[in-house]
Amino acid sequence: MIGTGKWIAGGLLGLLGILGLFMSANAADAQFYYLGIGVFVTCVGAIMLMVHTSFNAVERAVHAHPMAAPSGESSTDGDTAL
């Protein structure tokens, strides 16, 4: 997904997760209770996966085009010998 679609999908997943909790809270039997909890956990996991992939994309972009290190500093993350 690109741009606004990610935000819309995240919002819909959050809404679906909250609906899963309401379904679980008003469950008449154990199957609906566990189904509601499962829907919530799945939605939270999907949102966390979206956040993870977003941070990984930013990190890849930073490492693909690193900024020049300021003068007197090394760009090797401190692995230089003195």
N, C-alpha and C positions, 0 to 999 in steps of 0.2 A: 504494500500500500504506500501511497505517496501523499505527503502533506496533510491536508484536512481529513482525509479518509482514515488516517491513524487515530486522530482525535475522536472522530465519530465512532469508530470501532471500539475504542477504549471506553467511551461513554456508554455505548450499548452493552458492552460486556459488564461494566459496573452495575448498570441497571438490572441486567439479567441476574447477576450475582445477588443483588439485594432482593429481587423477586424470589430467588431460590431460598433465601433466609426466611422470607415471609411464608413461603410454602412449607418450609420445615417447622416454623413456629405454630402454624395452624394445622399440622398434620393430624389426621385421625388414626393413622396406624404407622408402624415402623418403616414400611417401604417408602412412604412419602417423606417421612422425616429424613431418612438417609439419602433419598433422591435430592431433596432440597440442599442438604449439606454438600453433597457431591457436586451439584450445579454451582454452588458458591465457590468451593475449592477449585473447581475447574476454571471458572471465570477469573479468579484471583491469579491462578497459575498462568493463564493466557495473558493477563495484563502484565505480570512480571516478565514474561517472555518478550512482550513488546518493548518494555523498558530496557531489558537486557540487549536486544538486537539494536535498539536505537543508540545506546551507549557504545556498543561495539562498532557501529557505523561511524560515529564521531571519532572514536579512537583510531580507526583505520584511516580516516581522512586526515587526522593530525599527523600520523606517522607517514603518510604518503607524501605530504608537503610540510615537513617540519620547518619551523621558523628558524632563522639564523640565530645562533647562540650569541649572546652579548659578548663584547670583547673581554678577553681574560677568562672566559668560561669555556669549558669543553661541552660538546653536545653528545657525549657518550654516557650520560647519566652517572657521572662520578666514578667510572671505572678506570680512571687514569692514574698512573703511578707518578709520585712526586720525585 
